[in-house]
Amino acid sequence: MANSCGTSTNSLSSNLSLESDIFQKEYDHSPIQPTESIRYLSDIDKRHLTALRSQKEMLQQEIRARKQELTVINFEIENMSEFLEEEEKSDRRRKQIIKNVVAKFNEKPKDGIDMAVQNDIVESSPEAIAKFLYKQDRLAKQAIGDYIGEHWEFNLQVMNEFVQLQDFSGNSLVDALRLFLSSFHLPGEAPKVDRLMEAFSKQYCSQNKTDFKHTDTCYILSFAIIMLNTSLHNPSVREKDRLTKEQFISMNRGINQGENLPREMLDNTFNEISQEPFQVPGQHGNVIETFFQPDKTGYLIKEGGKHKSKHKRWFILNDSNLYYFKNQADNELIGSIPLENLQVRDRSIPGKGNYTFEILSENGIIKAWKKDPEGRPVPGNHFSYKLIAPSMHEKDDWIKAILTSISRDPFYEVLSARKNQACGIDKKESIVSITKVHNHN
């Protein structure tokens, strides 16, 4: 009993001593060694602690893995940012190149296309270039017309591809012409017009079921529609000289391989044009003339009067008048030279790179006008105008076009030949018939 009591007393004393040590360590903030802590945990607590340590190790491994992933992601972000910056720079460079190409094309179409090909803006194929001309809305419509109207084999292929990009199915001939003529500016040279209108006629007839027995019928009627539009809506045509419906119908008799087209079709065609004229690309309300079918356009250097200054101007030859603008994009007419009773002479110097020609009057001052510095129209005081072309070829073309504009209109010879072919009538009779209509324009 005494031993039992002594043992119990010793055990109690030992426990109290241990509790006192633990309390003192906690009070002193002295760390308890793991072996000491675990020694007083239950088996359940020990298993729980082991699980926590295992979970901690897993979390630490996951953190290390996430840090590695973050390192990889940051590296990729840096690389992609550099790539994006380069891509943005490249995109800005490409946009600037396109801007330069457009400016060059609008001034010299062939040089513009060459620049586009050299800078990988467009492939050197008729299909790719045609698509570029059709979809790039900043290109001047006049320049497009000049390029696709050229007689070179490659240009002809581009023209055919350009026309084939257009869908005329389900449209009346007038509506199809509206679409076609809104995609470019019809050139002034008769051969170019002939090629373009022939390509249009073939495309329209291939896409629509019509009353036309041949594409020449479509060609002639299309040309007649353009003439009608000019007659009815060009302000330079006097009211009494405008085509009537009966004259329009008369000029198209027998064009369907010797047969007449339905009267209702021609009535509707006349009414459509009468009520709604063609909207010419680049036409602006403050330009006096419609310039729908200019004989020739291009840049020339115009010599001044007293001070012999030289200014580069955009010229349009139309209706026996030579109009000029500050540049091709400008819509403000700054002067006009009527060509009545005038002459044109070649003043170039062979071998000197001088491509000058002169428009002159032998009967006094030319009845021209220009705008003064305040924008008011004032009469000119020139007996002659000296103009400098960019090349010998251009100089010769200008002289020929001006002489032609003074003496005759080549469009009606082209149309006369095609109508003669379609109608099977005497050539002389055909020319007389069309000339009578022309006199109303």
C-alpha positions as CSV (number, residue, x, y, z in Angstrom):
1,M,0.0,0.0,0.0
2,A,2.8,2.3,1.0
3,N,4.7,1.4,-2.2
4,S,1.6,2.0,-4.3
5,C,1.1,5.3,-2.7
6,G,4.8,6.2,-3.2
7,T,4.7,5.3,-6.9
8,S,1.6,7.4,-7.4
9,T,3.2,10.3,-5.6
10,N,6.3,10.0,-7.6
11,S,4.4,9.9,-10.9
12,L,2.3,12.9,-10.0
13,S,5.4,14.8,-9.0
14,S,7.1,13.9,-12.3
15,N,4.1,15.0,-14.4
16,L,3.8,18.3,-12.5
17,S,7.5,18.9,-13.1
18,L,7.1,18.2,-16.9
19,E,4.1,20.5,-17.1
20,S,6.1,23.2,-15.3
21,D,8.9,22.8,-17.9
22,I,6.5,23.0,-20.8
23,F,4.8,26.1,-19.4
24,Q,8.1,27.7,-18.8
25,K,9.2,27.0,-22.4
26,E,6.0,28.5,-23.8
27,Y,6.4,31.5,-21.5
28,D,10.0,31.9,-22.7
29,H,8.9,31.4,-26.3
30,S,11.5,28.6,-26.5
31,P,10.8,26.3,-29.4
32,I,9.8,22.8,-28.6
33,Q,11.8,20.2,-30.4
34,P,9.7,18.1,-32.8
35,T,10.7,15.0,-31.0
36,E,9.4,16.5,-27.8
37,S,6.1,17.6,-29.4
38,I,5.4,14.4,-31.1
39,R,6.1,12.5,-28.0
40,Y,3.0,13.9,-26.5
41,L,0.7,13.6,-29.6
42,S,-1.8,10.9,-29.9
43,D,-1.5,8.3,-32.7
44,I,-4.4,10.1,-34.6
45,D,-2.6,13.4,-34.3
46,K,0.7,11.9,-35.5
47,R,-1.1,10.4,-38.6
48,H,-2.7,13.8,-39.2
49,L,0.6,15.6,-38.9
50,T,2.2,13.1,-41.3
51,A,-0.6,13.8,-43.8
52,L,-0.1,17.6,-43.4
53,R,3.6,17.3,-44.1
54,S,2.9,15.2,-47.2
55,Q,0.3,17.7,-48.4
56,K,2.8,20.5,-47.7
57,E,5.5,18.8,-49.8
58,M,2.9,18.3,-52.7
59,L,2.0,22.0,-52.5
60,Q,5.7,23.0,-52.6
61,Q,6.2,20.8,-55.6
62,E,3.2,22.3,-57.3
63,I,4.4,25.8,-56.5
64,R,7.8,25.0,-58.1
65,A,6.0,23.6,-61.1
66,R,3.9,26.7,-61.4
67,K,7.0,28.9,-61.1
68,Q,8.5,27.0,-64.0
69,E,5.3,27.5,-66.0
70,L,5.3,31.2,-65.3
71,T,8.9,31.4,-66.4
72,V,8.0,29.7,-69.7
73,I,4.9,31.9,-70.1
74,N,6.8,35.1,-69.4
75,F,9.4,34.1,-72.0
76,E,6.7,33.4,-74.6
77,I,5.0,36.7,-73.8
78,E,8.3,38.6,-74.3
79,N,8.9,36.8,-77.7
80,M,5.3,37.4,-78.8
81,S,5.4,41.0,-77.8
82,E,8.6,41.5,-79.9
83,F,6.9,39.6,-82.8
84,L,3.8,41.8,-82.4
85,E,5.8,44.9,-82.5
86,E,7.6,43.7,-85.6
87,E,4.3,42.8,-87.1
88,E,2.9,46.2,-86.4
89,K,6.0,47.9,-87.8
90,S,5.7,45.7,-90.9
91,D,2.0,46.5,-91.2
92,R,2.8,50.2,-91.0
93,R,5.5,49.8,-93.6
94,R,3.2,47.9,-95.9
95,K,0.5,50.6,-95.5
96,Q,3.0,53.3,-96.4
97,I,4.2,51.3,-99.4
98,I,0.5,50.9,-100.6
99,K,0.0,54.6,-100.1
100,N,3.1,55.3,-102.3
101,V,1.9,52.7,-104.9
102,V,-1.5,54.4,-105.1
103,A,0.1,57.9,-105.5
104,K,2.5,56.5,-108.2
105,F,-0.3,54.6,-110.0
106,N,-2.6,57.7,-110.0
107,E,0.2,59.7,-111.7
108,K,1.7,56.9,-113.9
109,P,-0.3,53.7,-113.9
110,K,2.4,51.4,-115.3
111,D,5.0,52.7,-112.8
112,G,2.5,52.2,-110.0
113,I,1.9,48.6,-110.9
114,D,5.7,48.0,-111.3
115,M,6.2,49.4,-107.8
116,A,3.4,47.2,-106.3
117,V,4.9,44.1,-107.8
118,Q,8.5,44.9,-106.7
119,N,7.3,45.5,-103.1
120,D,5.2,42.3,-103.0
121,I,1.9,44.2,-102.7
122,V,0.5,42.3,-105.7
123,E,1.7,39.3,-107.7
124,S,2.8,39.8,-111.3
125,S,-0.2,38.1,-112.9
126,P,-3.2,39.5,-114.8
127,E,-5.6,38.0,-112.2
128,A,-3.9,39.5,-109.2
129,I,-3.4,42.9,-110.7
130,A,-7.0,43.0,-111.9
131,K,-8.2,42.2,-108.4
132,F,-6.0,44.9,-107.0
133,L,-7.4,47.5,-109.5
134,Y,-11.0,46.4,-108.7
135,K,-10.8,46.3,-104.9
136,Q,-8.3,49.2,-104.1
137,D,-10.7,52.1,-103.7
138,R,-8.0,54.7,-103.4
139,L,-6.9,54.3,-107.0
140,A,-8.0,57.0,-109.4
141,K,-10.7,55.8,-111.7
142,Q,-9.2,57.7,-114.6
143,A,-5.8,55.9,-114.1
144,I,-7.6,52.5,-113.9
145,G,-9.3,53.2,-117.2
146,D,-6.0,54.3,-118.9
147,Y,-4.2,51.1,-117.7
148,I,-6.8,48.5,-118.6
149,G,-7.5,50.3,-121.9
150,E,-3.9,49.9,-123.2
151,H,-3.3,47.7,-126.2
152,W,-0.3,45.8,-124.8
153,E,-0.9,42.1,-124.4
154,F,-0.5,42.0,-120.6
155,N,-2.8,45.0,-120.2
156,L,-5.4,43.3,-122.4
157,Q,-5.2,40.2,-120.1
158,V,-5.7,42.5,-117.1
159,M,-8.7,44.1,-118.7
160,N,-10.4,40.8,-119.4
161,E,-9.8,39.7,-115.8
162,F,-11.0,43.0,-114.5
163,V,-14.3,42.7,-116.5
164,Q,-14.8,39.1,-115.4
165,L,-14.6,40.1,-111.8
166,Q,-17.9,41.9,-112.3
167,D,-21.3,40.3,-112.0
168,F,-24.0,41.7,-114.3
169,S,-26.4,38.8,-114.0
170,G,-30.0,39.8,-113.5
171,N,-29.4,43.4,-114.4
172,S,-30.8,45.4,-117.2
173,L,-28.3,46.7,-119.7
174,V,-28.5,50.2,-118.3
175,D,-28.0,49.0,-114.7
176,A,-25.1,46.8,-115.8
177,L,-23.5,49.8,-117.6
178,R,-23.9,51.8,-114.4
179,L,-22.0,49.1,-112.4
180,F,-19.3,48.8,-115.1
181,L,-18.7,52.5,-115.6
182,S,-18.6,53.1,-111.8
183,S,-15.5,50.9,-111.5
184,F,-13.3,53.0,-113.7
185,H,-13.3,56.2,-115.8
186,L,-13.9,55.5,-119.5
187,P,-10.8,56.6,-121.4
188,G,-11.0,59.2,-124.2
189,E,-9.1,57.3,-126.9
190,A,-11.5,55.5,-129.3
191,P,-9.4,52.2,-129.5
192,K,-9.4,51.9,-125.7
193,V,-13.2,52.5,-125.5
194,D,-13.7,49.9,-128.3
195,R,-11.8,47.2,-126.4
196,L,-13.5,48.0,-123.0
197,M,-17.0,48.1,-124.4
198,E,-16.4,44.9,-126.4
199,A,-15.2,43.1,-123.2
200,F,-18.3,44.4,-121.3
201,S,-20.7,43.3,-124.0
202,K,-19.3,39.7,-124.0
203,Q,-19.5,39.6,-120.2
204,Y,-23.0,40.9,-120.1
205,C,-24.3,38.5,-122.8
206,S,-22.6,35.5,-121.1
207,Q,-24.4,36.3,-117.8
208,N,-27.9,37.2,-119.1
209,K,-30.5,35.8,-121.3
210,T,-31.2,38.7,-123.8
211,D,-32.9,39.5,-127.1
212,F,-29.4,40.2,-128.6
213,K,-28.5,37.9,-131.5
214,H,-24.9,38.8,-131.2
215,T,-22.6,40.6,-128.8
216,D,-22.2,43.4,-131.4
217,T,-25.8,44.3,-130.8
218,C,-25.1,44.7,-127.1
219,Y,-22.0,46.7,-127.9
220,I,-23.8,49.2,-130.2
221,L,-26.7,49.7,-127.9
222,S,-24.3,50.2,-125.0
223,F,-22.5,52.9,-126.9
224,A,-25.8,54.4,-127.9
225,I,-26.8,54.6,-124.2
226,I,-23.6,56.4,-123.4
227,M,-24.2,58.8,-126.2
228,L,-27.8,59.3,-125.0
229,N,-26.6,60.0,-121.5
230,T,-24.1,62.7,-122.8
231,S,-26.8,64.2,-125.0
232,L,-29.4,64.5,-122.2
233,H,-27.3,65.5,-119.3
234,N,-24.1,67.2,-120.5
235,P,-24.7,70.9,-119.8
236,S,-22.7,71.9,-122.9
237,V,-25.4,70.4,-125.1
238,R,-28.1,72.9,-126.1
239,E,-31.7,72.0,-125.2
240,K,-32.8,72.0,-128.8
241,D,-30.0,69.6,-129.8
242,R,-30.7,66.9,-127.2
243,L,-31.7,63.5,-128.5
244,T,-35.4,62.7,-128.5
245,K,-36.8,59.3,-127.8
246,E,-37.7,58.8,-131.5
247,Q,-34.2,59.8,-132.6
248,F,-32.8,57.3,-130.1
249,I,-35.0,54.5,-131.4
250,S,-34.2,55.5,-135.0
251,M,-30.4,55.4,-134.4
252,N,-30.8,51.8,-133.2
253,R,-32.8,50.4,-136.0
254,G,-31.5,47.1,-137.5
255,I,-28.7,46.7,-135.1
256,N,-29.8,43.2,-134.1
257,Q,-28.3,41.5,-137.1
258,G,-30.6,43.5,-139.4
259,E,-33.6,43.3,-137.2
260,N,-35.0,45.8,-134.7
261,L,-34.9,45.4,-131.0
262,P,-38.3,45.4,-129.1
263,R,-39.7,48.9,-128.9
264,E,-40.5,48.5,-125.3
265,M,-36.9,47.8,-124.4
266,L,-35.7,51.0,-126.2
267,D,-38.5,53.0,-124.5
268,N,-37.5,51.7,-121.1
269,T,-33.8,52.4,-121.8
270,F,-34.5,56.0,-122.9
271,N,-36.7,56.6,-119.8
272,E,-34.1,55.2,-117.4
273,I,-31.3,57.4,-118.7
274,S,-33.6,60.4,-118.9
275,Q,-34.7,60.0,-115.3
276,E,-31.3,59.1,-113.8
277,P,-28.0,60.0,-115.5
278,F,-24.8,57.9,-115.0
279,Q,-22.8,58.9,-112.0
280,V,-19.3,59.4,-113.4
281,P,-16.4,58.4,-111.0
282,G,-14.6,61.5,-109.7
283,Q,-17.4,63.9,-110.8
284,H,-18.0,66.7,-108.4
285,G,-20.7,69.3,-108.3
286,N,-18.4,72.3,-108.7
287,V,-16.8,71.0,-112.0
288,I,-18.6,72.6,-114.9
289,E,-18.3,69.7,-117.4
290,T,-19.2,66.1,-116.8
291,F,-16.0,64.9,-118.6
292,F,-17.7,61.6,-119.3
293,Q,-15.8,60.8,-122.4
294,P,-12.6,62.9,-122.4
295,D,-10.5,62.6,-125.6
296,K,-7.3,62.6,-123.5
297,T,-6.1,63.3,-120.0
298,G,-2.7,63.6,-118.3
299,Y,-0.1,65.8,-116.7
300,L,1.6,68.6,-118.7
301,I,3.8,71.4,-117.6
302,K,2.3,74.7,-118.5
303,E,4.6,77.7,-119.1
304,G,3.5,81.0,-117.7
305,G,3.4,84.3,-119.4
306,K,5.5,87.3,-118.3
307,H,7.6,85.5,-115.7
308,K,8.1,82.3,-117.7
309,S,7.1,80.2,-114.7
310,K,6.3,76.5,-115.1
311,H,3.6,74.6,-113.3
312,K,2.6,71.0,-113.5
313,R,-1.1,70.7,-114.2
314,W,-3.7,67.9,-114.8
315,F,-5.3,68.5,-118.3
316,I,-8.5,67.1,-119.7
317,L,-9.3,67.4,-123.4
318,N,-13.0,67.2,-124.0
319,D,-15.6,68.8,-126.4
320,S,-12.9,70.8,-128.2
321,N,-11.8,72.4,-124.9
322,L,-8.6,71.9,-122.9
323,Y,-9.4,72.1,-119.2
324,Y,-6.8,72.1,-116.5
325,F,-6.7,71.4,-112.7
326,K,-4.0,71.8,-110.1
327,N,-3.7,68.0,-109.9
328,Q,-5.6,64.9,-110.8
329,A,-7.2,64.6,-107.3
330,D,-8.3,68.3,-107.3
331,N,-11.9,68.9,-108.4
332,E,-11.5,72.7,-108.7
333,L,-11.3,73.8,-112.4
334,I,-8.7,76.5,-112.6
335,G,-8.7,77.2,-116.4
336,S,-10.0,76.4,-119.8
337,I,-8.6,76.8,-123.4
338,P,-11.3,76.6,-126.1
339,L,-9.7,75.1,-129.3
340,E,-11.8,76.8,-131.9
341,N,-9.8,78.3,-134.7
342,L,-6.6,77.3,-133.1
343,Q,-3.5,75.4,-134.3
344,V,-1.1,73.1,-132.6
345,R,2.6,72.8,-133.5
346,D,5.4,70.6,-132.4
347,R,8.1,72.8,-130.7
348,S,10.3,70.0,-129.3
349,I,14.0,70.0,-129.8
350,P,15.3,66.6,-131.1
351,G,17.9,65.0,-128.9
352,K,17.5,67.5,-126.1
353,G,14.9,65.8,-124.1
354,N,12.5,68.6,-124.8
355,Y,8.9,67.6,-125.5
356,T,7.2,70.9,-126.0
357,F,4.2,71.7,-128.2
358,E,2.4,74.9,-128.7
359,I,-1.3,75.8,-129.1
360,L,-1.5,79.1,-130.9
361,S,-3.9,81.6,-132.6
362,E,-3.1,83.5,-135.8
363,N,-6.1,85.8,-135.3
364,G,-5.5,87.5,-132.0
365,I,-5.7,86.6,-128.3
366,I,-7.0,83.1,-127.5
367,K,-10.4,83.2,-125.9
368,A,-9.3,81.3,-122.7
369,W,-9.9,82.0,-119.1
370,K,-8.3,81.1,-115.7
371,K,-8.9,81.8,-112.0
372,D,-7.1,84.7,-110.4
373,P,-5.5,84.4,-106.9
374,E,-8.8,85.3,-105.4
375,G,-10.6,82.5,-107.3
376,R,-12.4,84.7,-109.8
377,P,-12.5,83.7,-113.5
378,V,-10.6,86.2,-115.6
379,P,-10.0,86.3,-119.4
380,G,-6.6,85.0,-120.6
381,N,-4.3,87.3,-122.6
382,H,-2.2,84.7,-124.5
383,F,-1.6,84.4,-128.2
384,S,-0.2,80.9,-127.6
385,Y,0.2,78.3,-124.9
386,K,3.4,76.3,-124.6
387,L,3.0,72.9,-122.9
388,I,5.6,70.3,-122.1
389,A,4.8,66.6,-122.1
390,P,6.7,64.0,-120.0
391,S,7.8,62.0,-123.1
392,M,8.0,62.1,-126.8
393,H,5.2,59.5,-127.0
394,E,3.0,61.6,-124.8
395,K,3.8,64.8,-126.8
396,D,2.8,63.1,-130.1
397,D,-0.4,61.7,-128.5
398,W,-1.4,65.1,-127.2
399,I,-0.8,66.8,-130.6
400,K,-2.8,64.1,-132.4
401,A,-5.6,64.2,-129.8
402,I,-5.9,68.0,-130.1
403,L,-5.9,68.0,-133.9
404,T,-8.5,65.2,-133.8
405,S,-10.6,67.2,-131.3
406,I,-10.6,70.2,-133.6
407,S,-11.5,68.4,-136.8
408,R,-13.4,65.2,-136.0
409,D,-14.6,62.8,-133.3
410,P,-13.1,59.3,-133.7
411,F,-15.8,57.6,-131.5
412,Y,-18.4,57.9,-134.2
413,E,-16.1,56.2,-136.7
414,V,-15.6,53.3,-134.3
415,L,-19.3,53.0,-133.7
416,S,-20.1,53.5,-137.4
417,A,-17.8,50.5,-138.3
418,R,-19.4,48.3,-135.7
419,K,-23.0,49.3,-136.7
420,N,-22.2,48.7,-140.3
421,Q,-21.0,45.2,-139.4
422,A,-24.1,44.4,-137.3
423,C,-26.7,45.9,-139.7
424,G,-25.1,44.7,-143.0
425,I,-25.9,48.1,-144.5
426,D,-23.9,50.4,-146.8
427,K,-20.9,51.9,-145.0
428,K,-21.5,55.3,-146.3
429,E,-25.2,55.2,-145.3
430,S,-24.2,54.1,-141.8
431,I,-21.7,57.0,-141.4
432,V,-24.3,59.5,-142.6
433,S,-26.9,58.1,-140.2
434,I,-24.6,58.3,-137.1
435,T,-23.3,61.7,-138.1
436,K,-26.8,63.1,-138.1
437,V,-27.2,61.9,-134.5
438,H,-23.8,63.3,-133.6
439,N,-24.8,66.7,-134.8
440,H,-27.4,66.8,-132.0
441,N,-24.5,66.5,-129.5
